[in-house]
Amino acid sequence: MGKNAKAVHNGKILSFVPTGEYYFKKGIKAYHRRDFQKAKKYLGRAMQLEPGEPMIACQLAIVSTELGEFEHSNRLLHVILEDLDPGLVECHYFLANNYAHLGYFKDAYHHAQLYLQMDPDGDFADDAEELLELLMLESEDLEEEYYEQDDLITMQEQARELLESGYFSKAIELLKDVIKEYPEYWSAYNNLALAYFYLGKAEKADDILNQVLKLNPGNLHALCNKMVFAHYQNQHNYVSEMLEPLKKVQPLNSEHQYKLGTTFALVGEYEVAYFWLKKLYKSNFDADAPFYYWLSYAAYYTGHKNFAKNIWKLLLELNPDKEGQEPWNEKVESANGFEDLTGSIYQKLESDYVEERLFALFLTTVSNNKDDIITSKRLSQNQKLTHLEKEYISLIRSGKQSVTADAQAVAELFYENHQPIGAVESGLYLMWFSVFVEGFKADIKLSNKQAWAGAVEYVWHRLRSEKVSQQELANRYGISTATIGKYVKLVNELLD
């Protein structure tokens, strides 16, 4: 029955609008029938309608565990404990089970103990004690190096999630710690380079990749990342030079095949991308959402259109936010935008960095879910928001003028030229909000919006080693080159 379905009763038309509770009950019924896919679908819809209801999120986490989606289940359980209802202590037991399945025994032990401390007579107390006994037996056979590896995998996974969510500064801090502790863990170096690149620090990112290739010659991830960076910086000659040697690589490792396939797809080399990604698909590769995304694009642009559409359906099951970003959708220019990723906006709002929280508020203003976000309990109960962000929220809600109106106006100028906002473009906005915060602290007037926009964009392009002249940006923003030169100095001083 559709959202606006109607029923005729005694000659009258009665509207039927399903609620979160309605879908929750349907999800529970499907769960008891052990139809976990349907349960996931109904509970996911219930959570969309009532995102702040912890019981819905908890039941969806349980269903995700039944489906073997342990990491997704863990994310939901952490959201419940950290944001929705810290008193729902059963979540600790469910986390302990999930971590045990994933092989993260230290985390499993930690959450099982927490559950027993918080609710020693709870419904799962006996199960938790049994799990602890099993973990103790398991730990007797584990060497110290295994626990170190366990920590390393956990930290790397955290860093990857931070990168995907746009927490670039936080990811950098974590990855630096990883490298300090594990100086030959090359994956951390590569992710650190990505984080710097997304923040607009292209030279720093390139230096890190060169360091990797010096210490670990032929590192495939570093070579692929160098080509991707060159592609985004329009260094076409370098991309062409890199293509031929990378096309000759014949990796046996599925991880390397995945990296090659997605890299070739990203730079538009769809034939080679399709070869590697389809090969993985046929080998029952443990696929994630980005895999299906790039496989669909590569298939579509190599003429396998029906296959591309079938793969896109699999992608939407994992990431419904990608709907509307299909390669056959002519309106889509870039499918890496943040604007309608409501979950990503909420995550940024809870960042430890004020520039990321301000960026999230700007994203809210251009989101299709603006009203839901700005009136949400999750926003009103956010303890990290300072007076500055609260002023910004007042501006969005009621138009109440404050200094944040200047921040919004400059971001809107960027949005005219840089949208959708993908991982690369987000660096420009983050740079602006960093400048804005420092300017606010220094009591510098930010009234000349065009000058600030032109200067910040000029510095951003230069940090990414992209050729752009002050005259070009002066023309774009309708100001003189003398003005932009003056403001470039101010931007550099504030950034320093």
C-alpha positions in Angstrom: 0.0 0.0 0.0 1.5 3.3 -1.0 2.2 6.2 1.3 -0.9 8.1 0.3 -3.1 5.1 -0.2 -6.8 5.7 0.5 -9.7 3.4 1.6 -13.4 3.9 0.9 -15.6 3.5 4.0 -19.3 4.3 4.0 -18.9 6.4 0.9 -16.0 8.4 2.5 -12.4 8.4 1.4 -10.1 7.8 4.4 -6.4 8.6 4.1 -3.9 6.0 5.4 -0.5 7.3 6.4 1.7 4.6 7.9 3.7 5.5 11.0 7.0 4.4 12.4 5.1 2.1 14.9 3.1 0.6 12.0 6.3 -0.5 10.2 8.0 -1.5 13.5 5.2 -4.0 14.1 5.5 -5.4 10.6 9.2 -5.7 11.1 8.8 -7.6 14.3 6.3 -10.0 12.7 8.7 -10.6 9.8 11.5 -11.2 12.4 9.5 -13.8 14.2 8.9 -15.5 10.9 12.7 -15.4 10.4 12.2 -13.4 7.2 15.1 -11.2 8.0 15.3 -9.3 4.7 11.7 -8.1 5.1 12.3 -7.3 8.7 15.2 -5.2 7.7 13.2 -3.4 5.1 10.3 -2.6 7.5 12.5 -1.6 10.4 14.6 0.6 8.2 11.4 2.4 7.1 10.3 2.7 10.7 13.7 4.2 11.6 13.4 6.8 8.8 10.0 7.9 10.2 11.2 7.9 13.8 15.0 8.3 13.8 15.2 9.0 17.5 13.4 5.9 18.8 16.1 3.6 20.4 13.9 0.4 20.3 13.5 0.6 16.5 17.3 1.0 16.1 18.0 -1.8 18.5 15.7 -4.2 16.7 17.2 -3.3 13.4 20.7 -4.0 14.9 19.5 -7.4 16.0 18.2 -8.2 12.5 21.5 -6.9 11.0 23.3 -9.4 13.2 21.1 -12.3 12.0 22.0 -11.3 8.4 25.7 -11.3 9.3 26.0 -7.5 8.9 27.9 -7.2 12.1 29.6 -3.8 11.4 26.2 -2.2 10.5 24.7 -3.6 13.6 27.6 -2.2 15.7 27.1 1.3 14.2 23.5 1.2 15.2 24.2 0.0 18.7 26.9 2.7 19.3 24.4 5.4 18.1 21.9 4.1 20.6 24.4 4.1 23.5 26.0 7.4 22.6 23.0 9.4 21.4 19.6 7.9 21.8 19.4 5.9 25.1 22.6 5.2 27.1 20.4 3.3 29.6 19.6 0.5 27.0 22.3 -1.7 28.5 21.3 -4.7 26.4 23.2 -3.0 23.6 26.5 -3.8 25.3 25.7 -7.6 25.2 24.7 -7.4 21.5 28.0 -5.5 20.8 29.9 -8.2 22.7 28.4 -10.9 20.5 29.1 -8.9 17.3 32.7 -8.2 18.2 33.2 -11.9 19.1 31.9 -12.9 15.6 34.3 -10.3 14.0 37.3 -11.6 15.9 37.7 -8.5 18.0 38.0 -10.4 21.3 39.2 -7.5 23.4 36.2 -5.4 22.4 33.9 -8.3 23.0 35.3 -8.9 26.5 35.0 -5.2 27.3 31.3 -4.9 26.3 30.3 -8.3 28.0 31.9 -7.1 31.2 30.1 -3.7 30.9 26.8 -5.4 30.5 27.2 -7.5 33.6 28.4 -4.5 35.6 25.4 -2.4 34.6 22.8 -5.1 34.8 24.1 -8.2 36.7 20.6 -9.8 36.8 19.6 -8.9 33.3 17.9 -11.1 30.7 21.3 -11.8 29.1 23.4 -12.2 32.2 23.9 -16.0 31.9 24.7 -15.6 28.2 27.2 -12.8 28.9 29.0 -14.9 31.5 29.1 -17.9 29.1 30.6 -15.6 26.4 33.2 -14.3 28.9 34.3 -17.9 29.7 34.6 -18.6 26.0 36.6 -15.5 25.4 39.0 -16.4 28.3 39.6 -19.8 26.8 40.2 -18.2 23.4 42.6 -15.6 24.8 44.8 -18.4 26.3 45.8 -19.4 22.8 46.4 -15.8 21.5 49.9 -14.3 21.4 50.6 -10.7 22.2 51.1 -9.9 18.6 47.6 -11.0 17.8 46.2 -8.4 20.2 48.4 -5.8 18.6 47.0 -6.8 15.2 43.5 -6.6 16.7 44.1 -3.0 17.8 45.6 -2.2 14.5 42.6 -3.4 12.5 40.2 -1.6 14.8 42.1 1.7 14.5 42.3 1.3 10.7 38.5 0.6 10.5 37.8 3.7 12.6 40.0 5.8 10.4 38.3 4.5 7.3 34.8 5.4 8.7 36.1 8.9 9.7 37.3 9.4 6.1 34.0 8.2 4.6 32.1 10.5 6.9 34.2 13.6 6.1 36.0 13.8 9.5 39.3 14.5 7.8 41.0 16.3 10.6 40.1 13.6 13.1 41.1 10.8 10.7 44.6 12.5 10.3 45.1 12.5 14.1 44.2 8.8 14.3 46.3 7.8 11.3 49.3 9.6 12.7 49.0 7.6 15.9 48.8 4.4 13.8 51.9 5.2 11.8 53.8 6.2 15.0 53.0 2.8 16.5 53.2 0.7 13.3 55.8 2.6 11.1 55.6 -0.1 8.3 51.8 -0.2 8.0 51.5 1.2 4.5 47.7 1.3 4.4 47.7 4.0 7.1 50.1 6.1 5.1 47.8 5.9 2.0 44.7 6.8 4.0 46.6 9.7 5.6 47.5 11.0 2.1 43.8 10.8 1.2 42.8 12.8 4.3 45.3 15.5 3.5 44.1 15.6 -0.2 40.5 16.0 0.8 41.5 18.9 3.0 43.1 20.6 0.0 46.7 19.9 1.0 47.7 18.2 -2.2 51.5 18.7 -1.8 51.4 17.2 1.7 49.4 14.2 0.3 51.8 13.7 -2.5 54.8 13.9 -0.2 53.4 11.0 1.9 52.8 8.9 -1.2 56.3 9.5 -2.4 57.6 8.5 1.1 55.6 5.2 0.8 57.0 4.4 -2.7 60.5 5.2 -1.5 60.2 2.8 1.6 58.0 0.3 -0.1 58.6 0.5 -3.9 55.8 -0.6 -6.1 53.1 -0.1 -3.4 49.9 -0.5 -5.6 47.7 1.6 -3.4 50.2 4.5 -3.4 50.5 4.3 -7.2 46.7 4.3 -7.7 46.3 7.2 -5.3 48.9 9.2 -7.1 47.0 8.7 -10.4 43.7 9.6 -8.7 45.1 12.8 -7.2 46.6 13.7 -10.6 43.2 13.1 -12.2 41.4 15.5 -9.8 44.1 18.1 -10.4 43.6 17.8 -14.2 47.2 16.6 -14.7 46.3 14.7 -17.8 49.8 14.0 -19.0 50.7 12.3 -15.7 47.5 10.3 -15.7 48.4 9.0 -19.2 51.9 8.1 -18.1 50.5 6.1 -15.1 47.8 4.3 -17.1 49.9 2.0 -19.2 52.1 0.5 -16.4 49.0 0.1 -14.1 47.2 -1.7 -17.0 50.0 -4.3 -17.1 49.7 -5.1 -13.4 48.1 -8.6 -12.9 47.4 -8.9 -9.1 46.3 -12.2 -7.6 45.2 -10.5 -4.4 41.5 -9.6 -4.4 42.1 -6.4 -2.5 44.5 -5.2 -5.2 42.1 -6.2 -7.9 39.4 -4.1 -6.2 41.8 -1.1 -5.8 42.8 -1.3 -9.5 39.1 -1.7 -10.7 37.8 1.2 -8.7 40.8 3.4 -9.6 40.3 2.8 -13.3 36.6 3.5 -13.0 37.2 6.8 -11.2 39.5 8.1 -13.9 37.1 7.0 -16.7 38.9 3.9 -17.9 35.8 1.8 -17.8 36.9 -1.1 -19.9 39.7 -2.1 -17.6 37.6 -1.3 -14.6 34.9 -3.6 -15.8 37.4 -6.4 -16.3 38.7 -6.4 -12.8 35.4 -5.7 -11.0 33.4 -8.2 -12.9 36.1 -10.8 -12.2 35.8 -10.2 -8.5 32.0 -10.3 -8.8 32.1 -13.7 -10.4 34.4 -15.0 -7.6 31.8 -14.2 -5.0 33.8 -11.3 -3.6 32.6 -10.0 -0.2 31.3 -6.8 -1.8 30.5 -3.4 -0.1 28.5 -0.5 -1.4 31.4 1.3 -3.3 32.2 -2.0 -5.1 28.6 -2.2 -6.5 28.6 1.6 -7.3 31.8 1.4 -9.4 30.8 -2.0 -11.0 27.5 -0.5 -12.1 29.2 2.6 -13.6 31.8 0.5 -15.4 29.2 -1.9 -16.7 26.9 0.9 -17.9 29.7 2.7 -19.8 30.9 -0.4 -21.5 27.5 -1.3 -22.8 26.3 -3.8 -20.2 23.3 -1.7 -19.3 20.9 -4.4 -17.9 23.7 -5.8 -15.8 24.5 -2.3 -14.5 20.8 -1.8 -13.5 20.8 -5.1 -11.6 24.0 -4.2 -9.8 22.5 -0.8 -8.9 19.6 -2.6 -7.1 22.2 -4.4 -4.9 23.8 -1.1 -4.2 20.5 0.5 -3.1 19.9 -2.4 -0.6 23.2 -1.4 1.1 23.0 2.4 0.6 19.5 3.8 -0.3 21.0 7.3 -0.3 22.5 6.6 -3.8 19.0 6.6 -5.4 19.0 9.2 -8.1 22.7 9.0 -8.8 22.5 6.2 -11.4 24.9 6.4 -14.3 22.0 6.5 -16.7 20.5 9.5 -14.9 21.3 12.4 -17.2 20.9 15.0 -14.4 23.8 13.5 -12.4 27.1 15.2 -13.0 28.8 13.8 -10.0 27.6 11.2 -7.6 29.9 11.9 -4.7 27.9 14.7 -3.1 27.2 15.1 0.7 24.1 17.3 0.4 21.4 14.7 0.9 23.4 12.3 3.1 21.5 13.2 6.3 23.4 10.6 8.3 26.7 12.3 7.3 25.4 15.7 8.3 24.5 14.4 11.7 27.9 12.9 12.1 29.6 16.2 11.2 27.4 18.0 13.7 28.9 15.8 16.4 32.5 16.4 15.3 35.0 17.7 17.8 36.0 20.4 15.3 34.0 23.6 15.0 34.7 24.0 11.3 33.1 20.6 10.6 30.1 21.4 12.6 29.6 24.7 10.8 30.1 22.9 7.5 27.4 20.5 8.5 25.0 23.4 9.2 25.7 24.8 5.7 25.0 21.3 4.2 21.7 21.3 6.2 20.7 24.5 4.3 21.0 22.8 0.9 19.7 19.4 2.0 16.3 18.0 1.0 15.9 17.1 4.6 16.6 20.5 6.0 13.4 20.8 8.1 13.8 17.4 9.7 17.5 18.0 10.6 17.0 21.6 12.0 14.0 20.5 14.2 15.5 17.1 15.3 16.0 16.1 18.9 19.5 14.9 17.9 20.4 18.5 17.0 18.7 20.2 20.0 20.5 17.8 22.4 23.9 18.2 20.9 26.2 19.2 23.7 29.1 20.1 21.4 27.5 23.1 19.8 29.0 26.5 20.8 27.4 29.9 20.8 28.6 30.4 17.2 26.8 27.3 15.9 23.7 28.2 17.9 23.6 31.6 16.2 23.9 29.8 12.8 21.0 27.5 13.7 18.9 30.6 14.6 19.8 32.1 11.2 18.6 28.9 9.4 15.4 28.6 11.5 14.2 32.1 11.6 16.6 34.3 9.5 17.9 36.0 12.7 20.9 37.9 11.5 24.4 37.5 13.1 28.0 37.2 12.0 27.2 33.6 10.8 25.2 35.2 7.9 28.6 36.2 6.4 29.8 32.6 6.7 26.6 31.3 5.0 26.8 34.0 2.2 30.4 33.0 1.3 29.5 29.3 1.3 26.6 30.0 -1.0 29.0 31.7 -3.4 31.1 28.5 -3.4 27.9 26.4 -3.9 27.2 28.3 -7.2 30.5 27.0 -8.6 31.2 23.8 -6.6 28.4 21.3 -6.4 27.5 18.6 -5.8 29.8 18.7 -2.7 32.0 15.6 -2.9 35.0 14.6 -0.8 37.3 16.8 -2.7 35.1 19.9 -2.8 34.4 19.6 0.9 38.0 20.7 1.5 37.2 24.1 0.1 34.2 24.6 2.4 36.1 23.3 5.4 38.9 25.7 4.6 36.5 28.6 4.5 34.9 27.7 7.8 38.3 27.4 9.4 39.2 30.9 8.1 35.8 32.2 9.3 36.4 30.8 12.9 39.9 32.3 13.1 38.6 35.6 11.6 35.8 35.7 14.2 38.3 35.1 17.0 40.5 37.9 15.7 37.5 40.3 15.4 38.1 40.7 11.6 35.2 42.0 9.6 34.0 39.5 7.0 31.6 41.8 5.2 33.3 41.7 1.7 31.9 38.2 0.8 33.2 38.2 -2.8 36.7 39.0 -1.7 36.8 36.3 1.0 35.4 33.8 -1.4 37.9 34.6 -4.2 40.8 34.6 -1.8 39.9 31.3 -0.1 39.3 29.6 -3.4 42.6 30.8 -4.8 44.5 29.5 -1.7 42.6 26.2 -1.9 43.5 25.7 -5.6 47.2 26.6 -4.9 47.4 24.1 -2.0 46.1 21.4 -4.4 48.8 22.4 -7.0 46.1 23.5 -9.4 47.0 26.3 -11.9 44.7 29.3 -11.3 45.4 33.0 -11.5 44.2 35.7 -9.1 42.8 37.5 -12.2 40.7 34.5 -13.0 39.1 34.3 -9.6 38.8 38.1 -9.4 36.7 38.0 -12.6 34.6 35.1 -11.2 33.7 37.0 -8.1 33.5 40.5 -9.6 36.4 42.1 -7.7 39.8 43.6 -8.6 43.1 41.7 -8.5 44.4 44.2 -5.9 41.5 43.3 -3.6 42.0 39.5 -4.0 45.7 39.9 -3.4 45.0 41.7 -0.2 42.6 39.1 1.1 44.9 36.2 0.1 47.4 37.5 2.6 44.7 37.7 5.2 43.6 34.1 4.5 47.2 32.8 4.7 47.7 34.6 8.0 44.5 33.1 9.5 45.3 29.6 8.3 48.8 29.8 9.7 
